[in-house]
Amino acid sequence: MQTKKRSPIAAIVLAVVIGLLVIALLNGVIRPTQVVVAKVAIAPGTVLTDQLVELRTIPMGAKPADAISKIEDVTGKILAVGRAPGDLIVTSVLGEIASAGIPAELPEGHVALAIHVDLASGVAGLLRPGQTVTVIGMISPDILKASTTSVFTAPIAEFTSPIVSLTPGVTATPTPTPTPAPPASPLARLAITGVRVLLVPQSFRYEEVPAGASEEE
């Protein structure tokens, strides 16, 4: 009795169909979209060209409302705020006058201030533009140690008053007293509440990528 051989074409077609269904399912969940990002570090005041920016695919949930999806839309525009490699190019950082970018987002009587943060003070990269935070500044003893001071040195005898001996035949000997060490705790704390976050570098931000997404997405 002869065994009927199965054609490999059916298996190949079935594998292709399954692959297409998986890709369609992932695209429906992740909904990848393209945005314009900085290809290299760009200084403020630079005129953008296609050599400085590129398109990058990100999940739809991570796309800012003012993100730009076409390189042609940013070509020839002036960058009002510096961008690091990988930072998104959004409409709020573009402009042709000094009031563009972050100054355009400030209410009257308010100023913008750059603050250096790390993973600890930046809540592990969870900071987002538009959030309201409290900034706490501390003056530590290390700052006082690092400050430049002028010290005048001279023999102890030049700083002491005339020595009066109460016991006949015994001369009092001056004993230098060591300078007390500064306290280990912070000397002062300054808290400012109601500070609004205007900008967070893309390289510092934490983005949650859906399961099944590739590294490029």
N, CA, C and O of each residue as an XYZ file, in Angstrom:
868
protein
N       0.848     -1.196      0.000
C       0.000      0.000      0.000
C       0.885      1.248      0.000
O       1.738      1.394      0.876
N       0.703      2.116     -0.932
C       1.528      3.308     -1.067
C       0.977      4.453     -0.206
O      -0.228      4.695     -0.151
N       1.911      5.149      0.464
C       1.537      6.308      1.286
C       1.523      7.561      0.418
O       2.463      7.829     -0.330
N       0.441      8.318      0.533
C       0.308      9.530     -0.276
C       1.181     10.644      0.297
O       1.055     10.986      1.472
N       2.052     11.202     -0.512
C       2.943     12.274     -0.084
C       2.187     13.607     -0.048
O       1.440     13.946     -0.966
N       2.406     14.346      1.040
C       1.782     15.661      1.175
C       2.651     16.729      0.521
O       3.876     16.712      0.641
N       2.022     17.622     -0.147
C       2.749     18.683     -0.833
C       3.261     19.712      0.179
O       2.490     20.147      1.034
N       4.557     20.124      0.111
C       5.080     21.140      1.040
C       4.497     22.530      0.787
O       4.633     23.429      1.617
N       3.851     22.698     -0.357
C       3.293     24.016     -0.668
C       2.186     24.380      0.312
O       2.056     25.538      0.709
N       1.385     23.385      0.703
C       0.296     23.664      1.643
C       0.839     24.118      2.991
O       0.284     25.027      3.609
N       1.937     23.484      3.460
C       2.530     23.883      4.737
C       3.111     25.291      4.664
O       3.006     26.063      5.616
N       3.724     25.619      3.526
C       4.307     26.954      3.370
C       3.208     28.017      3.355
O       3.339     29.065      3.986
N       2.134     27.736      2.632
C       1.024     28.693      2.574
C       0.406     28.891      3.952
O       0.073     30.014      4.331
N       0.250     27.793      4.706
C      -0.317     27.895      6.045
C       0.580     28.722      6.963
O       0.084     29.530      7.748
N       1.909     28.526      6.871
C       2.838     29.298      7.701
C       2.782     30.783      7.356
O       2.833     31.632      8.246
N       2.678     31.096      6.066
C       2.600     32.499      5.653
C       1.321     33.141      6.171
O       1.344     34.282      6.633
N       0.209     32.421      6.099
C      -1.068     32.957      6.581
C      -1.014     33.213      8.082
O      -1.485     34.248      8.554
N      -0.438     32.267      8.840
C      -0.323     32.449     10.292
C       0.567     33.650     10.614
O       0.254     34.432     11.511
N       1.679     33.797      9.883
C       2.562     34.939     10.113
C       1.879     36.263      9.854
O       2.052     37.213     10.617
N       1.097     36.336      8.776
C       0.372     37.573      8.475
C      -0.668     37.887      9.539
O      -0.867     39.049      9.892
N      -1.337     36.850     10.055
C      -2.323     37.076     11.107
C      -1.670     37.595     12.383
O      -2.221     38.472     13.048
N      -0.482     37.052     12.734
C       0.229     37.518     13.929
C       0.659     38.969     13.767
O       0.515     39.764     14.696
N       1.187     39.326     12.593
C       1.611     40.709     12.349
C       0.425     41.663     12.435
O       0.529     42.743     13.017
N      -0.707     41.258     11.849
C      -1.895     42.111     11.908
C      -2.386     42.285     13.339
O      -2.832     43.368     13.717
N      -2.305     41.213     14.142
C      -2.737     41.306     15.535
C      -1.833     42.227     16.337
O      -2.320     43.041     17.121
N      -0.508     42.108     16.150
C       0.428     42.969     16.881
C       0.258     44.429     16.477
O       0.307     45.321     17.324
N       0.059     44.672     15.194
C      -0.134     46.058     14.755
C      -1.407     46.657     15.339
O      -1.462     47.856     15.610
N      -2.427     45.832     15.534
C      -3.655     46.335     16.125
C      -3.507     46.662     17.591
O      -4.179     47.561     18.096
N      -2.615     45.931     18.300
C      -2.409     46.174     19.731
C      -1.423     47.314     19.954
O      -1.683     48.225     20.741
N      -0.285     47.260     19.255
C       0.777     48.255     19.460
C       0.458     49.556     18.725
O       0.766     50.640     19.221
N      -0.150     49.454     17.562
C      -0.437     50.611     16.710
C       0.804     51.478     16.519
O       0.826     52.628     16.958
N       1.841     50.936     15.867
C       3.076     51.711     15.687
C       2.845     52.932     14.810
O       2.058     52.897     13.864
N       3.534     53.996     15.136
C       3.445     55.235     14.368
C       4.827     55.855     14.275
O       5.681     55.604     15.125
N       5.050     56.653     13.259
C       6.352     57.274     13.042
C       6.336     58.724     13.524
O       5.365     59.456     13.329
N       7.433     59.110     14.154
C       7.608     60.481     14.626
C       9.001     60.955     14.241
O       9.900     60.150     13.998
N       9.166     62.263     14.188
C      10.459     62.862     13.860
C      11.262     63.031     15.141
O      10.768     63.595     16.118
N      12.507     62.541     15.140
C      13.399     62.667     16.290
C      14.726     63.252     15.823
O      15.030     63.271     14.630
N      15.507     63.727     16.785
C      16.829     64.269     16.474
C      17.802     63.126     16.208
O      17.886     62.183     16.995
N      18.527     63.207     15.115
C      19.514     62.181     14.787
C      20.813     62.406     15.554
O      21.485     61.448     15.936
N      21.164     63.662     15.779
C      22.369     64.045     16.520
C      21.982     65.126     17.527
O      20.842     65.592     17.541
N      22.935     65.519     18.364
C      22.694     66.622     19.296
C      22.543     67.925     18.505
O      23.376     68.246     17.658
N      21.479     68.666     18.791
C      21.178     69.900     18.058
C      21.106     71.052     19.049
O      20.372     70.981     20.035
N      21.858     72.102     18.793
C      21.888     73.264     19.681
C      20.707     74.184     19.386
O      20.182     74.179     18.273
N      20.282     74.980     20.385
C      19.205     75.951     20.144
C      19.603     76.955     19.067
O      20.764     77.355     18.980
N      18.640     77.356     18.255
C      18.903     78.302     17.182
C      19.329     77.664     15.878
O      19.568     78.374     14.901
N      19.432     76.337     15.832
C      19.849     75.640     14.620
C      18.680     75.511     13.649
O      17.553     75.221     14.053
N      18.960     75.729     12.366
C      17.954     75.513     11.325
C      17.942     74.026     10.988
O      18.971     73.465     10.611
N      16.799     73.397     11.120
C      16.699     71.952     10.935
C      16.756     71.580      9.458
O      16.173     72.248      8.605
N      17.475     70.493      9.182
C      17.546     69.917      7.839
C      17.311     68.417      7.951
O      17.272     67.865      9.051
N      17.155     67.762      6.800
C      16.941     66.319      6.814
C      18.177     65.550      7.263
O      18.104     64.347      7.512
N      19.328     66.248      7.370
C      20.542     65.589      7.854
C      20.577     65.509      9.382
O      21.332     64.718      9.947
N      19.764     66.324     10.044
C      19.791     66.391     11.504
C      18.676     65.592     12.162
O      18.732     65.328     13.363
N      17.674     65.207     11.401
C      16.524     64.505     11.983
C      16.288     63.208     11.227
O      16.829     62.993     10.142
N      15.472     62.351     11.819
C      15.116     61.084     11.197
C      13.767     60.634     11.736
O      13.266     61.180     12.719
N      13.186     59.638     11.088
C      11.923     59.067     11.532
C      12.187     57.859     12.418
O      13.102     57.076     12.166
N      11.374     57.719     13.457
C      11.492     56.572     14.358
C      10.090     56.064     14.680
O       9.157     56.848     14.854
N       9.956     54.744     14.756
C       8.666     54.120     15.043
C       8.507     53.910     16.540
O       9.373     53.320     17.186
N       7.402     54.394     17.087
C       7.097     54.230     18.507
C       5.639     53.788     18.637
O       4.860     53.962     17.700
N       5.257     53.216     19.787
C       3.842     52.884     19.996
C       2.977     54.141     20.018
O       3.427     55.211     20.427
N       1.748     53.999     19.578
C       0.842     55.144     19.535
C       0.622     55.744     20.921
O       0.441     56.956     21.046
N       0.635     54.911     21.962
C       0.417     55.413     23.311
C       1.531     56.299     23.819
O       1.317     57.073     24.751
N       2.732     56.210     23.227
C       3.862     57.036     23.658
C       4.029     58.286     22.811
O       4.979     59.041     23.022
N       3.137     58.528     21.860
C       3.269     59.682     20.973
C       2.668     60.923     21.617
O       1.486     60.913     21.961
N       3.453     62.008     21.794
C       2.895     63.258     22.336
C       1.875     63.868     21.379
O       1.864     63.576     20.184
N       1.031     64.711     21.929
C      -0.030     65.313     21.117
C       0.529     66.236     20.041
O      -0.066     66.365     18.971
N       1.676     66.887     20.310
C       2.239     67.828     19.340
C       3.427     67.244     18.589
O       4.268     67.989     18.086
N       3.507     65.913     18.508
C       4.598     65.277     17.772
C       4.421     65.502     16.273
O       3.308     65.722     15.795
N       5.524     65.443     15.542
C       5.526     65.658     14.091
C       5.895     64.345     13.419
O       6.829     63.665     13.845
N       5.169     63.988     12.375
C       5.362     62.689     11.728
C       6.002     62.785     10.349
O       6.233     61.752      9.721
N       6.295     63.979      9.856
C       6.918     64.138      8.545
C       8.148     65.025      8.664
O       8.117     66.074      9.307
N       9.237     64.583      8.031
C      10.474     65.372      8.064
C      10.280     66.695      7.324
O      10.877     67.707      7.692
N       9.449     66.687      6.284
C       9.227     67.917      5.522
C       8.608     69.015      6.377
O       8.789     70.198      6.090
N       7.884     68.639      7.419
C       7.221     69.643      8.256
C       8.190     70.388      9.171
O       7.843     71.448      9.693
N       9.410     69.853      9.379
C      10.380     70.522     10.257
C      11.551     71.103      9.482
O      12.330     71.877     10.038
N      11.693     70.748      8.221
C      12.813     71.253      7.430
C      12.705     72.769      7.264
O      11.672     73.288      6.841
N      13.784     73.465      7.603
C      13.810     74.920      7.510
C      13.342     75.633      8.754
O      13.464     76.854      8.839
N      12.808     74.911      9.726
C      12.362     75.531     10.975
C      13.556     75.711     11.924
O      14.540     74.975     11.849
N      13.449     76.693     12.805
C      14.499     76.981     13.781
C      14.158     76.293     15.093
O      13.029     76.374     15.578
N      15.143     75.617     15.659
C      14.946     74.920     16.928
C      15.162     75.895     18.079
O      16.247     76.460     18.221
N      14.145     76.094     18.892
C      14.239     77.029     20.010
C      14.802     76.388     21.264
O      15.304     77.092     22.141
N      14.731     75.071     21.368
C      15.212     74.343     22.547
C      16.149     73.246     22.076
O      15.825     72.524     21.133
N      17.316     73.104     22.717
C      18.276     72.081     22.337
C      17.695     70.682     22.446
O      16.857     70.413     23.307
N      18.142     69.801     21.573
C      17.669     68.418     21.541
C      18.853     67.467     21.555
O      19.859     67.702     20.885
N      18.726     66.385     22.329
C      19.729     65.332     22.365
C      19.356     64.261     21.350
O      18.207     64.208     20.911
N      20.308     63.401     20.965
C      19.967     62.331     20.018
C      18.825     61.465     20.540
O      18.867     60.978     21.670
N      17.810     61.282     19.707
C      16.655     60.484     20.097
C      15.506     61.284     20.662
O      14.411     60.745     20.816
N      15.715     62.570     20.980
C      14.628     63.405     21.501
C      13.609     63.693     20.399
O      13.969     63.884     19.238
N      12.348     63.721     20.780
C      11.288     64.016     19.821
C      11.336     65.485     19.405
O      11.616     66.364     20.220
N      11.061     65.735     18.146
C      10.912     67.100     17.643
C       9.420     67.410     17.640
O       8.676     66.881     16.815
N       8.988     68.255     18.548
C       7.576     68.606     18.680
C       7.394     70.077     18.315
O       8.358     70.840     18.254
N       6.151     70.453     18.074
C       5.878     71.821     17.621
C       6.219     72.866     18.677
O       6.501     74.013     18.332
N       6.199     72.494     19.957
C       6.467     73.471     21.012
C       7.930     73.872     21.090
O       8.250     74.866     21.742
N       8.842     73.126     20.440
C      10.261     73.487     20.474
C      10.704     74.128     19.166
O      11.892     74.386     18.976
N       9.776     74.384     18.274
C      10.098     75.017     17.005
C       9.597     76.450     17.004
O       8.582     76.761     17.628
N      10.298     77.307     16.313
C       9.857     78.692     16.211
C      10.876     79.526     15.480
O      12.007     79.096     15.252
N      10.471     80.711     15.118
C      11.345     81.634     14.403
C      11.565     82.922     15.172
O      12.202     83.846     14.666
N      11.031     82.995     16.427
C      11.227     84.175     17.257
C      11.648     83.724     18.635
O      11.560     82.539     18.956
N      12.104     84.655     19.454
C      12.617     84.307     20.776
C      11.534     83.799     21.707
O      11.830     83.107     22.680
N      10.267     84.137     21.419
C       9.190     83.713     22.309
C       8.691     82.316     22.002
O       7.746     81.848     22.636
N       9.308     81.634     21.037
C       8.871     80.290     20.702
C       9.460     79.291     21.678
O      10.337     79.618     22.478
N       8.964     78.073     21.598
C       9.468     77.018     22.465
C       8.903     77.115     23.866
O       7.721     77.410     24.047
N       9.741     76.870     24.855
C       9.299     76.879     26.247
C       8.767     78.247     26.677
O       7.746     78.285     27.364
N       9.399     79.389     26.312
C       8.830     80.678     26.732
C       7.382     80.872     26.304
O       6.630     81.570     26.984
N       6.978     80.269     25.193
C       5.599     80.426     24.745
C       4.621     79.702     25.655
O       3.434     80.025     25.664
N       5.107     78.715     26.430
C       4.237     77.952     27.317
C       4.145     78.561     28.715
O       3.355     78.095     29.536
N       4.938     79.593     28.999
C       4.975     80.154     30.347
C       3.878     81.193     30.538
O       3.693     82.055     29.680
N       3.151     81.126     31.641
C       2.197     82.196     31.958
C       2.939     83.493     32.266
O       4.142     83.480     32.526
N       2.234     84.585     32.237
C       2.852     85.880     32.515
C       3.372     85.923     33.951
O       2.673     85.537     34.887
N       4.601     86.394     34.110
C       5.209     86.475     35.432
C       5.917     85.215     35.875
O       6.371     85.145     37.017
N       6.030     84.210     35.010
C       6.703     82.964     35.348
C       7.980     82.829     34.522
O       8.097     83.401     33.439
N       8.931     82.067     35.048
C      10.191     81.824     34.362
C      10.437     80.322     34.312
O       9.859     79.559     35.087
N      11.309     79.905     33.384
C      11.701     78.500     33.257
C      13.092     78.319     33.839
O      13.953     79.184     33.680
N      13.313     77.203     34.508
C      14.587     76.920     35.155
C      14.937     75.461     34.928
O      14.115     74.575     35.165
N      16.165     75.209     34.466
C      16.629     73.835     34.249
C      17.149     73.259     35.560
O      17.924     73.907     36.263
N      16.729     72.055     35.883
C      17.133     71.371     37.111
C      17.705     70.014     36.742
O      17.073     69.240     36.022
N      18.904     69.727     37.237
C      19.525     68.422     36.978
C      18.920     67.376     37.902
O      18.881     67.560     39.119
N      18.449     66.281     37.322
C      17.876     65.189     38.107
C      18.533     63.883     37.691
O      19.059     63.760     36.584
N      18.496     62.904     38.597
C      18.963     61.561     38.292
C      17.791     60.600     38.438
O      16.648     61.027     38.607
N      18.078     59.294     38.372
C      16.995     58.320     38.451
C      16.285     58.365     39.795
O      15.097     58.055     39.880
N      17.009     58.751     40.856
C      16.382     58.799     42.183
C      15.491     60.029     42.316
O      14.317     59.912     42.668
N      16.043     61.205     42.035
C      15.258     62.434     42.176
C      14.248     62.611     41.050
O      13.292     63.372     41.196
N      14.445     61.919     39.927
C      13.508     62.005     38.815
C      12.476     60.908     38.800
O      11.843     60.671     37.771
N      12.291     60.230     39.922
C      11.269     59.182     40.074
C      11.448     58.118     38.994
O      10.491     57.724     38.328
N      12.688     57.662     38.832
C      13.012     56.551     37.916
C      12.543     56.817     36.488
O      12.112     55.898     35.790
N      12.628     58.076     36.055
C      12.261     58.405     34.683
C      10.783     58.547     34.424
O      10.368     58.576     33.265
N       9.958     58.640     35.479
C       8.506     58.742     35.308
C       8.021     60.181     35.161
O       6.819     60.410     35.024
N       8.927     61.149     35.185
C       8.524     62.541     34.988
C       7.980     62.737     33.577
O       8.512     62.183     32.615
N       6.925     63.523     33.465
C       6.317     63.818     32.175
C       6.009     65.316     32.098
O       5.661     65.922     33.111
N       6.131     65.921     30.913
C       5.747     67.326     30.771
C       4.291     67.535     31.154
O       3.420     66.739     30.803
N       4.041     68.620     31.882
C       2.695     68.925     32.332
C       2.417     68.526     33.762
O       1.434     68.981     34.346
N       3.268     67.678     34.350
C       3.067     67.285     35.740
C       3.442     68.427     36.680
O       4.271     69.271     36.340
N       2.835     68.449     37.853
C       3.150     69.423     38.895
C       3.909     68.718     40.006
O       3.439     67.718     40.549
N       5.080     69.237     40.342
C       5.950     68.586     41.318
C       6.372     69.590     42.386
O       6.104     70.787     42.279
N       7.033     69.078     43.411
C       7.628     69.896     44.468
C       9.141     69.748     44.399
O       9.657     68.631     44.420
N       9.846     70.852     44.318
C      11.305     70.856     44.253
C      11.850     71.171     45.636
O      11.489     72.186     46.231
N      12.719     70.306     46.151
C      13.323     70.479     47.473
C      14.826     70.657     47.290
O      15.503     69.769     46.773
N      15.342     71.800     47.712
C      16.772     72.062     47.660
C      17.372     72.052     49.052
O      16.759     72.536     50.003
N      18.570     71.499     49.171
C      19.249     71.388     50.463
C      20.662     71.940     50.359
O      21.364     71.701     49.376
N      21.069     72.681     51.381
C      22.441     73.186     51.493
C      23.175     72.265     52.454
O      22.883     72.243     53.649
N      24.117     71.516     51.934
C      24.843     70.542     52.741
C      26.184     71.105     53.171
O      26.666     72.068     52.573
N      26.801     70.524     54.198
C      28.130     70.993     54.630
C      29.187     70.871     53.549
O      30.178     71.601     53.574
N      28.997     69.954     52.591
C      29.984     69.813     51.527
C      30.097     71.082     50.694
O      31.171     71.406     50.186
N      28.979     71.800     50.555
C      29.026     73.045     49.789
C      29.886     74.081     50.496
O      30.623     74.828     49.853
N      29.791     74.123     51.831
C      30.608     75.074     52.584
C      32.079     74.704     52.516
O      32.947     75.576     52.469
N      32.359     73.390     52.512
C      33.760     72.971     52.414
C      34.350     73.342     51.063
O      35.527     73.689     50.961
N      33.525     73.265     50.033
C      34.016     73.554     48.693
C      34.158     75.041     48.420
O      34.817     75.425     47.454
N      33.549     75.895     49.253
C      33.636     77.337     49.031
C      35.039     77.830     49.324
O      35.720     77.317     50.212
N      35.466     78.840     48.563
C      36.815     79.387     48.702
C      36.845     80.432     49.812
O      36.060     81.379     49.794
N      37.743     80.265     50.774
C      37.903     81.219     51.873
C      39.374     81.550     52.040
O      40.241     80.738     51.717
N      39.656     82.743     52.546
C      41.024     83.173     52.825
C      41.287     83.041     54.321
O      40.515     83.541     55.139
N      42.371     82.372     54.671
C      42.723     82.136     56.069
C      44.050     82.821     56.360
O      45.033     82.612     55.648
N      44.078     83.639     57.406
C      45.293     84.326     57.822
C      45.946     83.523     58.942
O      45.320     83.251     59.967
N      47.185     83.151     58.744
C      47.903     82.354     59.741
C      48.959     83.205     60.422
O      49.580     84.069     59.802
N      49.150     82.947     61.706
C      50.157     83.653     62.503
C      50.407     82.852     63.768
O      49.577     82.024     64.144
N      51.520     83.077     64.426
C      51.772     82.377     65.692
C      50.666     82.640     66.701
O      50.021     83.688     66.675
N      50.457     81.683     67.581
C      49.387     81.799     68.572
C      49.587     83.013     69.467
O      48.616     83.617     69.922
N      50.828     83.371     69.719
C      51.098     84.491     70.629
C      50.533     85.800     70.099
O      50.198     86.687     70.883
N      50.422     85.937     68.772
C      49.908     87.176     68.212
C      48.404     87.300     68.383
O      47.863     88.399     68.267
N      47.714     86.194     68.657
C      46.267     86.224     68.794
C      45.798     86.188     70.243
O      44.617     86.403     70.516
N      46.701     85.920     71.164
C      46.309     85.761     72.564
C      46.555     87.040     73.345
O      47.420     87.848     73.009
N      45.773     87.192     74.387
C      45.955     88.331     75.286
C      47.148     88.063     76.199
O      47.594     86.920     76.307
N      47.672     89.097     76.858
C      48.775     88.881     77.808
C      48.379     87.853     78.858
O      47.278     87.892     79.408
N      49.291     86.942     79.121
C      49.027     85.844     80.047
C      49.299     86.310     81.472
O      50.369     86.842     81.765
N      48.344     86.109     82.335
C      48.483     86.471     83.743
C      48.543     85.187     84.550
O      47.613     84.382     84.503
N      49.597     84.990     85.272
C      49.765     83.785     86.084
C      49.282     84.064     87.496
O      49.753     84.984     88.164
N      48.332     83.248     87.937
C      47.813     83.404     89.283
C      48.657     82.675     90.312
O      48.594     82.980     91.503
N      49.441     81.720     89.860
C      50.307     80.962     90.773
C      51.733     81.451     90.618
O      52.272     81.421     89.511
N      52.366     81.904     91.708
C      53.755     82.390     91.591
C      54.677     81.295     91.080
O      54.647     80.162     91.560
N      55.491     81.649     90.104
C      56.475     80.722     89.571
C      55.947     79.790     88.503
O      56.715     79.000     87.955
N      54.655     79.853     88.186
C      54.070     78.971     87.162
C      53.552     79.840     86.022
O      52.781     80.776     86.238
N      53.980     79.521     84.825
C      53.558     80.263     83.640
C      52.488     79.472     82.897
O      52.669     78.288     82.615
N      51.374     80.127     82.580
C      50.298     79.449     81.851
C      50.706     79.225     80.403
O      51.310     80.094     79.776
N      50.374     78.067     79.885
C      50.708     77.699     78.505
C      49.433     77.665     77.667
O      48.495     76.946     78.010
N      49.380     78.427     76.579
C      48.169     78.396     75.743
C      48.019     77.049     75.039
O      48.997     76.486     74.548
N      46.817     76.550     74.995
C      46.523     75.270     74.340
C      45.568     75.525     73.177
O      44.459     76.014     73.393
N      45.977     75.203     71.946
C      45.075     75.435     70.807
C      43.864     74.509     70.874
O      43.969     73.337     71.236
N      42.730     75.065     70.519
C      41.482     74.296     70.501
C      41.112     73.968     69.051
O      41.053     74.875     68.221
N      40.865     72.711     68.732
C      40.521     72.362     67.341
C      39.183     72.964     66.926
O      38.261     73.108     67.729
N      39.112     73.305     65.661
C      37.866     73.850     65.126
C      36.817     72.747     65.044
O      37.089     71.685     64.485
N      35.638     72.974     65.585
C      34.618     71.915     65.530
C      34.197     71.613     64.099
O      34.095     72.513     63.264
N      33.955     70.346     63.829
C      33.532     69.922     62.491
C      32.111     70.396     62.223
O      31.295     70.457     63.142
N      31.810     70.728     60.987
C      30.443     71.168     60.659
C      29.454     70.024     60.843
O      29.838     68.858     60.760
N      28.222     70.334     61.086
C      27.234     69.266     61.280
C      27.048     68.441     60.014
O      27.168     68.953     58.901
N      26.755     67.155     60.198
C      26.592     66.258     59.058
C      25.244     66.439     58.370
O      25.113     66.138     57.183
N      24.260     66.917     59.083
C      22.933     67.086     58.499
C      22.891     68.348     57.640
O      23.718     69.241     57.824
N      21.936     68.439     56.698
C      21.815     69.648     55.872
C      21.626     70.900     56.722
O      20.928     70.882     57.736
N      22.258     71.977     56.294
C      22.177     73.228     57.037
C      20.871     73.970     56.766
O      20.391     74.720     57.615
N      20.302     73.761     55.589
C      19.060     74.464     55.247
C      18.314     73.681     54.184
O      18.917     72.971     53.380
N      17.007     73.817     54.187
C      16.152     73.180     53.185
C      15.218     74.235     52.593
O      14.702     75.102     53.298
N      15.017     74.135     51.287
C      14.127     75.060     50.590
C      13.180     74.242     49.720
O      13.626     73.498     48.846
N      11.894     74.374     49.951
C      10.885     73.620     49.196
C      10.024     74.577     48.385
O       9.527     75.575     48.907
N       9.853     74.268     47.112
C       9.010     75.058     46.212
C       7.950     74.126     45.643
O       8.275     73.167     44.942
N       6.706     74.397     45.935
C       5.616     73.549     45.470
C       4.933     74.161     44.251
O       5.081     75.350     43.970
N       4.195     73.337     43.545
C       3.456     73.814     42.377
C       4.322     74.085     41.170
O       3.955     74.908     40.332
N       5.475     73.415     41.048
C       6.362     73.604     39.901
C       5.879     72.697     38.763
O       5.707     71.493     38.951
N       5.667     73.278     37.601
C       5.177     72.498     36.460
C       6.334     72.055     35.583
O       7.205     72.857     35.245
N       6.348     70.792     35.216
C       7.383     70.225     34.353
C       7.083     70.627     32.911
O       6.000     70.350     32.396
N       8.053     71.285     32.261
C       7.865     71.739     30.888
C       8.495     70.806     29.872
O       7.965     70.632     28.775
N       9.622     70.205     30.226
C      10.348     69.404     29.246
C      11.147     68.333     29.962
O      11.764     68.597     30.994
N      11.137     67.125     29.418
C      11.924     66.005     29.939
C      12.677     65.389     28.762
O      12.042     65.025     27.773
N      14.009     65.257     28.825
C      14.749     64.654     27.710
C      14.244     63.248     27.402
O      13.938     62.471     28.307
N      14.161     62.937     26.114
C      13.664     61.623     25.716
C      14.569     60.510     26.222
O      14.091     59.417     26.524
N      15.880     60.772     26.320
C      16.806     59.742     26.795
C      16.601     59.416     28.266
O      17.029     58.356     28.723
N      15.947     60.313     29.026
C      15.723     60.094     30.458
C      14.365     59.481     30.732
O      14.160     58.881     31.788
N      13.440     59.619     29.809
C      12.071     59.180     30.049
C      11.959     57.670     29.996
O      12.626     57.007     29.202
N      11.105     57.140     30.852
C      10.816     55.712     30.862
C       9.575     55.465     30.017
O       8.515     56.036     30.274
N       9.712     54.618     29.014
C       8.584     54.282     28.150
C       8.286     52.797     28.291
O       9.184     51.966     28.154
N       7.045     52.463     28.561
C       6.636     51.067     28.673
C       6.233     50.563     27.300
O       5.274     51.055     26.705
N       6.982     49.561     26.793
C       6.707     48.997     25.479
C       5.806     47.788     25.644
O       6.098     46.929     26.476
N       4.718     47.683     24.885
C       3.827     46.533     25.015
C       4.540     45.227     24.732
O       5.536     45.200     24.008
N       4.035     44.143     25.300
C       4.624     42.826     25.098
C       4.533     42.437     23.630
O       3.509     42.648     22.979
N       5.626     41.864     23.119
C       5.661     41.435     21.728
C       6.221     42.468     20.794
O       6.404     42.184     19.610
N       6.506     43.683     21.290
C       7.054     44.720     20.419
C       8.532     44.485     20.210
O       9.211     43.965     21.094
N       9.036     44.861     19.049
C      10.455     44.724     18.758
C      11.228     45.858     19.387
O      10.630     46.795     19.915
N      12.573     45.791     19.339
C      13.412     46.826     19.943
C      13.236     48.155     19.230
O      13.312     49.204     19.869
N      13.001     48.140     17.906
C      12.839     49.392     17.168
C      11.542     50.080     17.525
O      11.445     51.304     17.434
N      10.516     49.295     17.941
C       9.232     49.881     18.291
C       9.219     50.373     19.714
O       8.207     50.899     20.176
